[in-house]
Amino acid sequence: MQPGWLEAADAEAIDWTGLTDKNTTLAIYMGRATAPVVREGLIAAGRDPKTPAAVLARGTRRDSVSVAGMLAEIINRIHRGV
């Protein structure tokens, strides 16, 4: 589990290679702000761009929003839906 509240610069310093196992589910909490850096880090480290991904905003509230798609396209989906 990796907290998403890290600053973008901190996220860029993460060794993403340990998070690229295709048999591992990765959860990043509070990661909407750092989603672009997380996506780039994972793909650059070898995670398949076609990996299913989802981003939830305000997950416990009535106005919650979720976006799902492939890792490669999740940022575009965030901009359109969250």
C-alpha positions in Angstrom: 0.0 0.0 0.0 1.4 3.4 -1.0 -0.1 6.6 0.3 -1.0 9.0 -2.5 -0.7 12.1 -0.3 3.0 12.3 -1.0 4.2 15.3 -2.9 4.7 14.6 -6.6 8.5 15.0 -6.1 8.4 12.3 -3.4 6.4 10.0 -5.7 9.1 10.5 -8.4 11.7 9.2 -5.9 9.9 5.9 -5.2 11.5 2.7 -6.5 8.5 1.6 -8.6 10.2 -1.7 -9.8 8.9 -3.5 -6.7 5.4 -2.6 -7.7 5.3 -3.9 -11.2 4.5 -7.6 -10.5 1.5 -8.4 -12.7 0.1 -10.7 -10.0 0.0 -7.9 -7.5 -2.9 -5.6 -6.8 -1.7 -2.1 -6.0 -3.8 0.3 -3.9 -2.8 3.9 -3.6 -4.9 5.8 -1.2 -5.6 9.5 -1.7 -3.8 9.3 -5.0 -5.8 11.5 -7.3 -3.3 14.4 -7.1 -0.3 12.2 -7.8 -2.0 9.8 -10.3 0.0 11.1 -13.2 3.4 10.6 -11.5 2.3 7.2 -10.2 1.1 6.1 -13.6 4.4 7.2 -15.3 6.5 5.6 -12.6 4.7 2.3 -12.9 4.8 2.2 -16.7 8.5 3.3 -16.8 9.4 0.5 -14.3 7.7 -2.1 -16.5 4.1 -2.3 -15.4 1.9 -3.2 -18.4 0.1 -0.1 -19.7 -2.9 -2.3 -20.2 -3.2 -3.1 -16.5 -6.7 -2.4 -15.2 -6.8 0.8 -13.0 -9.3 2.7 -11.1 -9.4 6.0 -9.3 -12.0 6.9 -6.7 -12.7 10.4 -5.3 -14.6 11.1 -2.2 -15.1 7.3 -1.8 -17.2 7.4 1.4 -19.4 10.3 0.5 -22.7 10.5 -1.5 -20.9 12.6 -4.1 -18.3 9.9 -4.7 -16.9 9.4 -8.2 -15.0 6.5 -9.7 -13.2 6.2 -13.0 -11.8 2.9 -14.4 -9.8 2.0 -17.4 -6.3 0.9 -18.4 -3.3 2.3 -16.6 -2.2 4.0 -19.8 -5.5 6.0 -20.2 -6.5 6.5 -16.6 -5.3 10.2 -16.5 -7.5 11.1 -19.4 -10.4 9.4 -17.8 -9.8 11.3 -14.5 -9.8 14.6 -16.3 -13.2 13.7 -17.9 -14.8 12.1 -14.9 -13.4 12.9 -11.5 
